[in-house]
Amino acid sequence: MLFFNFGPCRFIGNMIEWAPILQILGVVIATAKGKNNARIFKEHNNTMCRLFAISSEEPLSPMVAMDAMDAMREGHDGSGVGLFLRDLSGPFEDMRDAPILSGIFTKAGLRRLDEILMDIGFRTKYKISIKVPKTPPKGTPKRDIYLIRAYEYPDEWETWTQEERYLGLVETRLKLRALGEEERDMIVFSFWPDVIMIKEIGDPLSVAEYLDLDRKELFARVILAQGRQNTNYAINLYACHPFFIQGYTTMTNGENTAFIPIKEYLQSRGVAGYIGYNSDSEVFTHILHYTLTQLELGLGAYKHVITPLQNDALHDHPDGGFLKQLKQSCRRLIIDGPNCVIGCLPDHSLFMAQDRKKLRPGVVGGRPGRWAFSSEICGIDAAIPDRDKSKDFQPMHLDTAIVGPNRQEIEICSQTDPLPLQP
């Protein structure tokens, strides 16, 4: 075994060597040779995870993200994988408005699901059958049913506004989740149009191969993936990133010691869906949703909510007066990192933001038509090798890096810039 014992961070070009952070966290490195070559195993409950997201004009296989995660396997513990697919192709492209239910069910749970949704009036429109081998990968539990199913809305919902339908979907998902937790027969990750979520315990690449994710039905133009279960506490798939609510999703590498006051504030807002919090990182998704839907601000304001500027910087800011009021009124939403956040908006924009400590790696790179956000450059290398690497960008603590739905360039939004107030 080798124990990292390095000095201050060293810079290589525009890259930071992260070994000193491993020293701080007390991570022990063990090397095991075999099918997967060198491999890092977690021997400390604060092992960092790895994040990867990609936005592409052409639909991509989820395996693109899994291969990128595998390239970064020395930075995560291989204990699990979370996958978010949006802007779907294949059969789902022609049913953009149909809500898709994603989850894991026992046989009894599936029967109960059918009864509940039929009583509400939902009718199956399309489903993907995931037939897995009899023996799961090492560390992966044997499940009865992995479900991905699109539905027709109940007839009475046809007269509802889109806002009413979306609230109905949230309430239905929450009802299914609560019932599933009571009987331990249903795990519901998402119930939303044009969204598929898959989460499981085990090595990300092994799980992906086991579930046969390299299938045309699952190709998507936006993919987010995270490699690591929440091993700080008892493993719970609801604690696995990415997190999702009403079209907004985020995943985070880091810790949030301000979790309790943030959670309590969000729960006091009376917004359906601000529940769960099996992971301290889920609040990032809900703060994003709260900022854009409840405060009706733009993405540029998200950083001002979670990591507001110091008072002296606000004094010189063109929107300093407003931002001081925002900082005061949303002070209980201020995070205490380190955190690197990658997220996706309903319009398919991807973004990356860092906290003030900037102690988690993150880089954005690509070319017009295809961009990736990754914890490490090797992840982008695996997914987009044919790019100008000199234009890769690592967001610093004031930056939000954004790739919009046109997927043509990286936009850098700094907290020192004038604030665009509308999404």
C-alpha positions in Angstrom: 0.0 0.0 0.0 1.1 3.6 -0.7 0.0 6.5 1.5 0.0 9.9 -0.2 2.2 12.3 1.6 2.7 15.2 -0.7 3.4 18.9 -0.1 1.4 21.9 -1.5 -0.6 21.5 -4.8 1.5 21.5 -7.9 0.3 23.1 -11.1 1.0 21.4 -14.5 -0.1 23.8 -17.2 -3.6 24.6 -16.2 -4.1 21.4 -14.3 -3.9 21.0 -10.5 -2.3 17.8 -9.1 -4.8 16.6 -6.6 -2.6 14.3 -4.5 -2.5 16.7 -1.5 -6.2 16.6 -1.2 -6.1 12.9 -1.0 -3.6 13.4 1.8 -6.0 15.7 3.6 -8.8 13.1 3.3 -6.6 10.3 4.4 -7.2 8.1 1.4 -5.3 4.8 1.3 -4.4 3.5 -2.1 -4.5 -0.2 -2.8 -3.5 -1.8 -6.1 -5.2 -4.9 -7.3 -4.4 -6.4 -10.6 -6.9 -8.5 -12.6 -9.5 -8.0 -15.2 -9.8 -4.3 -14.5 -6.1 -3.6 -14.1 -5.1 -1.1 -11.4 -8.0 -0.3 -9.2 -8.6 2.1 -6.2 -10.5 0.7 -3.3 -12.0 2.9 -0.6 -10.5 2.5 2.8 -11.9 5.8 4.2 -15.5 6.8 4.1 -14.7 10.2 2.5 -13.3 8.8 -0.8 -14.2 11.2 -3.6 -16.6 10.3 -6.3 -16.3 11.1 -10.0 -18.8 13.0 -12.2 -19.3 13.0 -16.0 -21.8 14.7 -18.2 -22.1 15.1 -22.0 -24.3 17.1 -24.4 -24.3 16.0 -28.0 -26.2 16.9 -31.2 -26.1 13.3 -32.1 -27.6 10.7 -29.7 -25.0 8.7 -27.8 -25.0 5.4 -26.0 -24.9 5.5 -22.2 -21.7 3.5 -22.6 -19.9 6.7 -23.7 -20.4 8.0 -20.1 -19.6 4.6 -18.6 -16.3 4.4 -20.5 -15.5 7.9 -19.3 -16.3 6.9 -15.7 -14.0 3.9 -16.2 -11.2 6.1 -17.3 -11.5 7.9 -14.0 -11.8 4.8 -11.9 -8.8 5.7 -9.8 -10.8 8.6 -8.4 -13.9 6.7 -7.2 -14.5 3.6 -5.2 -16.6 1.6 -7.7 -19.4 1.2 -5.2 -22.3 2.3 -7.5 -23.5 4.2 -10.5 -26.2 6.8 -11.2 -27.3 7.6 -14.7 -29.5 10.4 -16.0 -30.7 10.4 -19.7 -32.5 13.3 -21.4 -33.3 14.5 -24.9 -33.9 10.9 -25.7 -33.8 9.4 -29.2 -35.2 6.1 -30.5 -38.8 5.3 -29.6 -39.0 8.0 -27.0 -38.2 10.8 -29.4 -41.8 10.6 -30.8 -43.4 10.7 -27.4 -41.7 13.8 -25.8 -44.7 14.6 -23.7 -45.3 11.1 -22.3 -44.1 10.7 -18.7 -41.6 8.0 -18.3 -41.3 6.0 -15.0 -37.9 4.7 -14.0 -37.2 2.5 -11.1 -36.6 -0.9 -9.5 -39.4 -3.2 -8.4 -40.1 -6.6 -6.9 -42.7 -8.7 -8.7 -45.2 -7.8 -6.0 -44.3 -4.2 -6.3 -44.8 -4.1 -10.0 -48.3 -5.6 -9.6 -49.0 -2.9 -7.0 -47.6 -0.2 -9.3 -50.0 -1.3 -12.1 -53.0 -1.2 -9.8 -52.2 2.2 -8.5 -51.5 3.8 -11.8 -54.5 2.2 -13.5 -56.7 3.5 -10.7 -55.4 7.0 -11.4 -55.9 6.5 -15.2 -52.4 6.1 -16.5 -52.1 3.7 -19.5 -48.8 2.1 -20.7 -47.6 3.5 -24.0 -44.2 1.9 -24.3 -41.8 0.0 -22.2 -38.2 -1.3 -22.3 -37.6 -4.8 -21.1 -34.3 -5.2 -19.3 -33.6 -8.9 -19.1 -30.5 -9.4 -17.0 -28.2 -12.5 -16.6 -29.1 -14.8 -13.6 -25.9 -13.8 -11.8 -25.3 -10.1 -11.1 -21.9 -8.6 -10.9 -20.0 -8.8 -7.6 -21.6 -6.4 -5.1 -24.8 -5.9 -7.1 -28.0 -7.1 -5.5 -30.2 -9.4 -7.5 -33.4 -7.5 -8.5 -36.7 -8.7 -9.9 -37.4 -5.8 -12.4 -35.7 -2.8 -13.7 -38.5 -0.7 -15.1 -38.5 2.0 -17.8 -42.1 2.6 -19.0 -43.8 5.5 -20.8 -47.4 6.3 -20.0 -50.4 8.0 -21.5 -51.9 10.7 -19.2 -55.2 10.0 -17.5 -58.1 11.3 -19.6 -59.1 13.8 -17.0 -55.6 15.3 -17.0 -56.1 16.3 -20.7 -57.8 19.5 -19.6 -55.2 20.4 -17.1 -52.5 23.0 -17.7 -48.9 21.9 -18.1 -48.2 23.2 -14.6 -51.0 21.2 -13.2 -49.8 18.0 -15.0 -46.3 18.5 -13.8 -47.4 18.9 -10.2 -49.6 15.8 -10.6 -46.5 13.8 -11.8 -44.5 15.0 -8.8 -47.3 14.0 -6.4 -47.7 10.6 -8.1 -44.0 9.9 -7.8 -44.0 10.9 -4.1 -46.9 8.7 -3.4 -45.2 5.7 -5.1 -42.0 6.4 -3.3 -43.7 6.5 0.1 -45.7 3.3 -0.6 -42.5 1.6 -1.9 -40.6 2.6 1.3 -43.3 1.1 3.4 -43.3 -2.3 1.8 -39.7 -2.2 0.4 -41.0 -3.3 -3.0 -40.7 -0.2 -5.2 -37.9 2.3 -5.8 -39.0 5.2 -8.0 -36.2 7.4 -9.4 -38.2 9.6 -11.8 -41.6 10.0 -13.4 -41.2 12.8 -16.0 -41.3 13.3 -19.8 -38.1 12.7 -21.7 -36.2 11.6 -18.7 -34.8 8.1 -17.8 -32.8 7.5 -14.6 -31.0 4.3 -13.7 -29.2 3.7 -10.3 -27.5 0.6 -8.9 -24.9 -0.7 -6.5 -21.7 -2.0 -8.0 -18.9 -1.2 -10.3 -20.3 1.3 -12.9 -18.9 -0.4 -16.0 -19.9 -3.9 -14.8 -23.4 -2.7 -13.9 -23.7 -1.0 -17.3 -22.7 -4.3 -19.1 -25.0 -6.3 -16.8 -28.0 -4.1 -17.7 -27.1 -4.0 -21.4 -27.2 -0.2 -21.5 -25.6 -0.1 -25.0 -29.0 -0.3 -26.7 -30.5 2.1 -29.2 -33.6 2.6 -27.0 -31.5 4.3 -24.4 -29.4 6.6 -26.7 -29.7 10.2 -25.5 -28.2 13.6 -26.3 -27.7 14.6 -22.7 -26.2 12.1 -20.2 -25.1 12.6 -16.6 -23.3 9.9 -14.7 -21.8 9.6 -11.2 -19.6 6.8 -9.9 -20.0 6.1 -6.2 -22.8 5.3 -3.7 -23.3 7.3 -0.6 -20.9 5.2 1.5 -20.8 7.8 4.3 -24.0 6.2 5.6 -26.0 3.1 4.9 -26.3 2.6 1.2 -29.6 3.8 -0.1 -30.3 4.2 -3.9 -32.2 7.4 -3.2 -28.9 8.8 -2.0 -27.3 8.1 -5.3 -26.6 11.0 -7.6 -27.9 12.5 -9.9 -30.9 14.0 -8.2 -33.9 15.2 -10.1 -37.0 17.4 -9.5 -39.4 18.8 -12.1 -36.9 19.0 -15.0 -33.9 20.1 -12.9 -31.0 17.8 -12.1 -27.7 18.0 -10.4 -24.9 15.8 -9.1 -22.1 16.8 -6.8 -18.6 15.8 -5.8 -17.9 17.0 -2.3 -19.4 17.5 1.2 -22.0 19.9 2.5 -21.6 20.5 6.2 -24.4 23.2 6.0 -26.8 20.4 5.0 -29.1 20.6 8.0 -30.1 24.3 8.0 -30.4 24.2 4.2 -32.7 21.1 4.4 -34.8 22.7 7.0 -35.2 25.9 5.1 -36.2 24.1 1.9 -38.7 21.9 3.7 -40.3 25.1 5.1 -41.0 26.4 1.6 -44.1 24.3 1.0 -42.8 23.0 -2.4 -43.9 19.5 -3.4 -40.8 17.3 -3.8 -38.5 19.0 -1.3 -38.3 15.7 0.6 -35.9 12.8 1.1 -32.5 14.2 1.7 -30.8 10.8 2.0 -27.7 12.6 0.7 -26.4 16.0 1.7 -26.0 16.7 -2.0 -29.7 16.5 -2.9 -30.1 20.1 -1.6 -28.1 21.4 -4.6 -30.9 20.2 -6.9 -33.6 21.7 -4.8 -31.8 25.0 -4.5 -31.4 25.1 -8.3 -35.2 24.4 -8.7 -36.0 27.0 -6.0 -33.8 29.7 -7.5 -35.2 29.3 -11.0 -38.9 28.5 -10.3 -39.7 30.1 -7.0 -37.4 33.1 -7.0 -37.8 33.3 -10.9 -34.1 34.1 -11.3 -31.7 32.9 -14.0 -28.9 30.3 -13.8 -26.5 33.2 -13.3 -28.1 33.8 -9.9 -27.5 30.2 -8.7 -24.0 30.8 -7.6 -25.0 34.0 -5.8 -27.4 31.9 -3.7 -25.2 29.0 -2.8 -21.8 30.9 -2.7 -22.5 34.7 -2.4 -19.8 37.2 -2.9 -18.1 38.8 0.1 -19.5 42.2 1.2 -16.6 44.2 -0.2 -17.1 42.6 -3.6 -20.8 43.2 -3.5 -20.1 46.9 -2.8 -18.5 47.2 -6.2 -20.9 44.9 -8.1 -23.3 46.5 -10.7 -26.2 44.7 -9.0 -24.7 44.9 -5.5 -27.9 46.3 -3.9 -30.1 43.4 -5.1 -27.4 40.8 -4.4 -27.0 42.0 -0.8 -30.7 41.5 -0.3 -30.6 38.1 -2.0 -27.7 37.1 0.2 -29.5 38.1 3.3 -32.9 36.5 2.4 -31.3 33.3 1.2 -28.5 33.1 3.8 -29.7 29.7 5.0 -29.1 28.3 1.5 -25.3 29.1 1.5 -23.3 26.0 1.2 -20.1 25.1 3.0 -18.0 23.0 0.5 -15.9 21.7 -0.9 -18.2 21.0 -3.8 -18.1 20.7 -7.6 -21.7 20.8 -9.0 -22.8 19.6 -12.5 -26.4 20.2 -13.5 -28.9 20.2 -16.3 -31.9 22.5 -16.9 -35.2 21.7 -18.6 -34.0 23.4 -21.8 -31.1 20.8 -21.9 -28.4 23.3 -20.9 -25.5 21.8 -18.9 -23.5 23.7 -16.3 -20.6 23.3 -13.8 -19.9 25.4 -10.8 -17.5 25.3 -7.9 -17.6 26.5 -4.3 -15.2 29.0 -2.8 -12.8 26.4 -1.6 -12.3 24.9 -5.1 -11.1 21.6 -3.6 -12.9 19.3 -6.1 -11.6 18.8 -9.7 -13.7 19.8 -12.6 -13.1 20.5 -16.3 -15.2 21.3 -19.4 -14.1 20.6 -23.0 -15.2 19.5 -26.4 -16.1 20.9 -29.8 -19.1 22.5 -31.5 -21.9 19.9 -31.3 -20.4 17.8 -28.5 -19.2 19.0 -25.0 -18.3 17.1 -21.9 -18.1 18.1 -18.2 -15.9 15.9 -16.1 -14.1 15.5 -12.8 -10.9 14.7 -14.8 -9.5 15.4 -18.2 -9.1 11.7 -18.9 -12.9 11.4 -18.8 -13.2 14.0 -21.6 -10.3 12.3 -23.5 -12.3 9.1 -23.5 -15.5 10.7 -24.8 -14.2 13.5 -27.1 -10.6 12.8 -28.1 -10.9 14.9 -31.3 -11.0 18.3 -29.7 -8.7 21.3 -29.2 -7.5 20.5 -25.7 -5.9 23.9 -25.3 -9.5 25.2 -25.0 -10.5 23.0 -22.1 -11.7 25.1 -19.2 -11.6 24.6 -15.5 -14.1 26.7 -13.7 -12.8 28.6 -10.7 -14.8 29.7 -7.6 -16.5 32.7 -9.3 -17.4 30.8 -12.5 -20.3 29.0 -13.9 -19.5 27.2 -17.1 -22.5 26.6 -19.3 -23.2 24.8 -22.6 -26.6 25.8 -23.9 -29.1 23.8 -25.9 -27.5 24.8 -29.2 -24.3 23.0 -28.1 -21.9 25.4 -30.0 -19.7 26.8 -27.3 -18.9 27.2 -23.6 -20.3 30.3 -22.0 -18.5 31.5 -18.8 -20.7 33.4 -16.4 -18.7 35.1 -13.6 -20.2 36.3 -10.4 -18.6 39.7 -11.0 -20.7 40.1 -14.2 -24.0 42.0 -14.2 -26.7 39.6 -13.2 -29.2 38.5 -15.9 -32.3 38.2 -13.8 -34.5 36.1 -16.1 -33.9 32.4 -17.0 
